[in-house]
Amino acid sequence: MFGIGEEKQAELRYFAADYQLIKKGSYVICAVTGEKIDLDSLNYWNVERQEAYINGAASLKRELEIKQKT
């Protein structure tokens, strides 16, 4: 893991195909479910909103929520 055994929340900056570690840690929090996502399992995020998602279903749920507000 990127946090070298530390159980702390990481801070990331998300890009289209990758992310940059801003603050060391071992996980981030899903913007939809509130669940911890280990950095080595992080596959879903949104660049514009700078949010991480636990899975594709959570990502889709957020997209639908945003579309309803507009």
N, C-alpha and C positions, 0 to 999 in steps of 0.2 A: 504494500500500500504506500501511497505517497506521503502519508503522515508519519511514517517510520514508527508504527506502533502506537502513536498518539490517538486517543479517542476524542478528537476535537473537530469542530466544524470547520471546514475549509471555506475560503472565499475565492471564488473563481470569476474570471471574465470570459464570457462565452463568445466564440467566433463561429463562422459557418461550418467548419469541419474540425474544429479543435477548441480547446480552452486553455487559458493561462492561469496558473496558480498564483493568486495574489497573497493569500494567507494560508500557511501550512495547516493541514488537517487531514483527516481520513475519510470524511464524508461531507455531503451537502444535504439539504432538506428539499424534498419534493414540494413545489409550489402549490400543488393541488391536494395531495393527501397528507402532507406533513411528515411523511416517513423519511427515515435516513436512507441515503443512497451512498454506498461505498464508492469511492472514486474509481476503483477498478471495474465497477459495474455501471458507471454513468454513460448512457448512450443517447439520452433524449434531453434536449434543451431548446430554448428559444432565444435567439440572438437579440431581437428587438426588445423583448421584455427582460432579458437577462435572468431567465428562470430555468430551473432544472426540473425534470419529471422522472418519476420512478419507472414509467413504461409508456408505450405508445398510447394506451387507453387514457392515461392521465393527460398526455399531451393533447389528444383529441378533445377531451373534456374541456380543457382550458380554451382551446380554439373556439369551441361552440359557445362557451360562456362569453367570450369576447365579442363574437359575432352577434349575440343576442343583445348586447349593450349598445350596439351601433345601429 
